[in-house]
Amino acid sequence: MGSSGETLSWALRVIGDLAGAAGEGLKERIRTDLLELYFDDGARVDGEASRMIVQVLKGLFSRSILAKAKSEAKEKSPSVRLKGVWLLHELRGCMSPEKLQPKT
């Protein structure tokens, strides 16, 4: 493997693929962990890791991701608020009515 960016890209792609095939309990855990990494104080909204995490989260779209993004978009910290707004912007294409319907 080459640079750390390539390694990160590969790792997040593998995590996304595994999560896609996992049961809902594991998917939710992965969503939670990725959101924690994304909203970490040290993560830059325009950083490569943040962009890649958003791509994986889009593939794992759920109401919990949307709720977390909305919550963080109202945060007092400007950097967290910016990340929340950006995540909401990126999730916009995932918010089709059928994806927002409760599962029966």
PAMIKOL-737381 format. One record per residue: residue number from 1; x, y, z of N, C-alpha, C in turn; chain. Coordinates in nm, 2 decimals, m for minus. Example, Ala and Ser with C-alpha at 12.3 -4.5 7.8 and 13.67 -1.06 7.14 Angstrom:
2
R    i     n.X     n.Y     n.Z    ca.X    ca.Y    ca.Z     c.X     c.Y     c.Z  ch
R    1    1.32   m0.57    0.78    1.23   m0.45    0.78    1.32   m0.33    0.78   A
R    2    1.28   m0.22    0.71    1.37   m0.11    0.71    1.29    0.00    0.79   A
! end
This chain:
104
R    i     n.X     n.Y     n.Z    ca.X    ca.Y    ca.Z     c.X     c.Y     c.Z  ch
R    1    0.08   m0.12    0.00    0.00    0.00    0.00    0.09    0.12    0.00   A
R    2    0.05    0.23   m0.06    0.13    0.35   m0.07    0.12    0.45    0.04   A
R    3    0.07    0.56    0.02    0.06    0.67    0.12   m0.04    0.64    0.22   A
R    4   m0.04    0.72    0.33   m0.14    0.70    0.44   m0.28    0.74    0.39   A
R    5   m0.29    0.83    0.29   m0.42    0.86    0.23   m0.47    0.74    0.16   A
R    6   m0.39    0.67    0.08   m0.43    0.55    0.01   m0.48    0.44    0.11   A
R    7   m0.40    0.43    0.22   m0.43    0.33    0.33   m0.57    0.37    0.39   A
R    8   m0.59    0.49    0.42   m0.71    0.54    0.48   m0.83    0.51    0.38   A
R    9   m0.81    0.54    0.26   m0.91    0.52    0.16   m0.95    0.37    0.15   A
R   10   m0.85    0.29    0.14   m0.87    0.14    0.14   m0.95    0.10    0.26   A
R   11   m0.90    0.14    0.38   m0.96    0.10    0.51   m1.11    0.14    0.52   A
R   12   m1.14    0.26    0.48   m1.28    0.31    0.49   m1.37    0.24    0.38   A
R   13   m1.31    0.21    0.27   m1.38    0.14    0.17   m1.42    0.00    0.22   A
R   14   m1.32   m0.07    0.28   m1.34   m0.20    0.34   m1.45   m0.20    0.45   A
R   15   m1.44   m0.10    0.54   m1.54   m0.08    0.64   m1.68   m0.06    0.58   A
R   16   m1.69    0.02    0.48   m1.82    0.04    0.42   m1.87   m0.08    0.36   A
R   17   m1.78   m0.16    0.29   m1.83   m0.29    0.23   m1.87   m0.39    0.33   A
R   18   m1.80   m0.40    0.44   m1.83   m0.49    0.55   m1.96   m0.45    0.62   A
R   19   m1.98   m0.32    0.64   m2.10   m0.27    0.70   m2.22   m0.29    0.62   A
R   20   m2.20   m0.28    0.48   m2.31   m0.30    0.39   m2.37   m0.44    0.40   A
R   21   m2.28   m0.54    0.43   m2.32   m0.68    0.44   m2.35   m0.72    0.58   A
R   22   m2.33   m0.64    0.68   m2.35   m0.67    0.82   m2.50   m0.66    0.86   A
R   23   m2.53   m0.72    0.97   m2.66   m0.70    1.03   m2.69   m0.56    1.08   A
R   24   m2.81   m0.53    1.11   m2.84   m0.39    1.15   m2.77   m0.35    1.28   A
R   25   m2.75   m0.44    1.37   m2.69   m0.40    1.50   m2.54   m0.36    1.47   A
R   26   m2.47   m0.43    1.39   m2.33   m0.40    1.36   m2.33   m0.27    1.27   A
R   27   m2.42   m0.26    1.18   m2.42   m0.14    1.10   m2.44   m0.01    1.18   A
R   28   m2.53   m0.02    1.28   m2.55    0.09    1.37   m2.42    0.13    1.45   A
R   29   m2.35    0.03    1.49   m2.23    0.05    1.57   m2.12    0.12    1.48   A
R   30   m2.12    0.07    1.35   m2.02    0.13    1.26   m2.06    0.28    1.23   A
R   31   m2.19    0.30    1.21   m2.24    0.44    1.19   m2.20    0.53    1.31   A
R   32   m2.22    0.48    1.43   m2.19    0.55    1.55   m2.04    0.58    1.56   A
R   33   m1.96    0.48    1.53   m1.81    0.50    1.54   m1.76    0.60    1.43   A
R   34   m1.82    0.59    1.31   m1.78    0.68    1.20   m1.82    0.83    1.23   A
R   35   m1.94    0.84    1.29   m1.99    0.97    1.33   m1.90    1.03    1.44   A
R   36   m1.86    0.95    1.53   m1.77    1.00    1.64   m1.63    1.04    1.58   A
R   37   m1.58    0.97    1.48   m1.46    1.01    1.41   m1.48    1.14    1.34   A
R   38   m1.59    1.15    1.27   m1.62    1.27    1.18   m1.63    1.39    1.27   A
R   39   m1.70    1.38    1.38   m1.72    1.50    1.46   m1.61    1.52    1.57   A
R   40   m1.51    1.45    1.56   m1.40    1.47    1.65   m1.34    1.61    1.64   A
R   41   m1.29    1.67    1.75   m1.24    1.80    1.74   m1.12    1.81    1.65   A
R   42   m1.04    1.71    1.64   m0.92    1.71    1.55   m0.94    1.69    1.41   A
R   43   m1.06    1.65    1.37   m1.09    1.62    1.23   m1.13    1.75    1.16   A
R   44   m1.07    1.77    1.04   m1.11    1.89    0.96   m1.22    1.86    0.87   A
R   45   m1.32    1.95    0.86   m1.43    1.93    0.77   m1.39    1.91    0.62   A
R   46   m1.28    1.97    0.59   m1.23    1.96    0.45   m1.11    1.86    0.43   A
R   47   m1.09    1.79    0.54   m0.98    1.69    0.54   m1.02    1.56    0.46   A
R   48   m0.92    1.49    0.41   m0.95    1.37    0.33   m1.03    1.27    0.41   A
R   49   m0.99    1.25    0.54   m1.06    1.15    0.62   m1.21    1.19    0.63   A
R   50   m1.24    1.31    0.66   m1.38    1.36    0.67   m1.45    1.33    0.54   A
R   51   m1.40    1.36    0.43   m1.46    1.34    0.30   m1.49    1.19    0.28   A
R   52   m1.40    1.11    0.32   m1.42    0.97    0.30   m1.52    0.91    0.39   A
R   53   m1.52    0.96    0.51   m1.62    0.91    0.61   m1.76    0.95    0.57   A
R   54   m1.77    1.07    0.51   m1.90    1.11    0.46   m1.95    1.02    0.35   A
R   55   m1.86    0.98    0.26   m1.90    0.89    0.15   m1.95    0.75    0.21   A
R   56   m1.88    0.70    0.31   m1.92    0.57    0.37   m2.06    0.59    0.44   A
R   57   m2.07    0.70    0.51   m2.20    0.73    0.58   m2.31    0.74    0.48   A
R   58   m2.29    0.80    0.36   m2.39    0.81    0.26   m2.44    0.67    0.22   A
R   59   m2.34    0.58    0.21   m2.38    0.44    0.17   m2.45    0.37    0.28   A
R   60   m2.43    0.41    0.41   m2.50    0.35    0.52   m2.61    0.44    0.58   A
R   61   m2.67    0.52    0.49   m2.77    0.62    0.53   m2.87    0.56    0.62   A
R   62   m2.91    0.63    0.73   m3.01    0.59    0.82   m3.07    0.72    0.89   A
R   63   m3.18    0.70    0.96   m3.24    0.81    1.03   m3.14    0.85    1.15   A
R   64   m3.07    0.76    1.20   m2.97    0.79    1.31   m2.86    0.89    1.26   A
R   65   m2.82    0.87    1.14   m2.71    0.96    1.08   m2.78    1.09    1.06   A
R   66   m2.89    1.10    1.01   m2.96    1.22    0.98   m2.99    1.30    1.11   A
R   67   m3.03    1.23    1.21   m3.06    1.29    1.34   m2.93    1.35    1.40   A
R   68   m2.82    1.27    1.40   m2.70    1.32    1.45   m2.65    1.44    1.37   A
R   69   m2.66    1.44    1.24   m2.62    1.56    1.16   m2.70    1.68    1.20   A
R   70   m2.83    1.66    1.21   m2.92    1.78    1.25   m2.88    1.83    1.39   A
R   71   m2.86    1.74    1.48   m2.82    1.78    1.62   m2.69    1.86    1.62   A
R   72   m2.59    1.81    1.55   m2.46    1.88    1.55   m2.46    2.01    1.47   A
R   73   m2.55    2.02    1.37   m2.57    2.14    1.30   m2.62    2.26    1.38   A
R   74   m2.67    2.23    1.50   m2.72    2.33    1.59   m2.62    2.35    1.71   A
R   75   m2.51    2.29    1.71   m2.41    2.29    1.81   m2.35    2.43    1.82   A
R   76   m2.31    2.47    1.94   m2.25    2.60    1.97   m2.11    2.62    1.91   A
R   77   m2.03    2.51    1.91   m1.90    2.51    1.85   m1.90    2.53    1.70   A
R   78   m1.84    2.64    1.65   m1.84    2.66    1.51   m1.79    2.55    1.42   A
R   79   m1.69    2.48    1.47   m1.63    2.37    1.39   m1.72    2.25    1.38   A
R   80   m1.79    2.22    1.49   m1.88    2.11    1.50   m2.01    2.14    1.41   A
R   81   m2.05    2.27    1.43   m2.17    2.31    1.36   m2.14    2.30    1.20   A
R   82   m2.03    2.35    1.16   m1.99    2.34    1.02   m1.99    2.20    0.97   A
R   83   m1.94    2.11    1.05   m1.94    1.96    1.01   m2.08    1.91    1.00   A
R   84   m2.16    1.95    1.09   m2.30    1.90    1.09   m2.38    1.96    0.97   A
R   85   m2.36    2.08    0.94   m2.42    2.14    0.82   m2.37    2.07    0.69   A
R   86   m2.24    2.05    0.69   m2.18    1.99    0.57   m2.23    1.85    0.55   A
R   87   m2.24    1.77    0.66   m2.30    1.64    0.65   m2.44    1.64    0.60   A
R   88   m2.52    1.73    0.66   m2.66    1.74    0.61   m2.66    1.77    0.46   A
R   89   m2.58    1.86    0.42   m2.57    1.89    0.27   m2.54    1.77    0.19   A
R   90   m2.44    1.69    0.24   m2.40    1.57    0.16   m2.51    1.46    0.17   A
R   91   m2.58    1.46    0.27   m2.69    1.35    0.29   m2.81    1.39    0.21   A
R   92   m2.82    1.51    0.16   m2.94    1.56    0.09   m2.99    1.46   m0.02   A
R   93   m2.90    1.41   m0.09   m2.94    1.31   m0.20   m2.99    1.18   m0.15   A
R   94   m2.96    1.15   m0.02   m3.00    1.02    0.04   m3.14    1.03    0.10   A
R   95   m3.19    1.15    0.11   m3.32    1.17    0.18   m3.44    1.16    0.10   A
R   96   m3.45    1.05    0.02   m3.57    1.03   m0.06   m3.68    0.98    0.03   A
R   97   m3.81    1.01    0.00   m3.92    0.97    0.09   m3.92    0.82    0.13   A
R   98   m3.88    0.73    0.03   m3.89    0.59    0.07   m3.78    0.55    0.17   A
R   99   m3.67    0.62    0.17   m3.56    0.59    0.27   m3.60    0.64    0.40   A
R  100   m3.69    0.74    0.41   m3.72    0.80    0.54   m3.85    0.73    0.60   A
R  101   m3.91    0.64    0.52   m4.03    0.57    0.57   m3.98    0.47    0.68   A
R  102   m4.06    0.46    0.79   m4.03    0.36    0.89   m4.04    0.22    0.84   A
R  103   m3.95    0.13    0.88   m3.95    0.00    0.84   m4.06   m0.08    0.90   A
R  104   m4.13   m0.16    0.82   m4.24   m0.24    0.88   m4.21   m0.39    0.88   A
! end
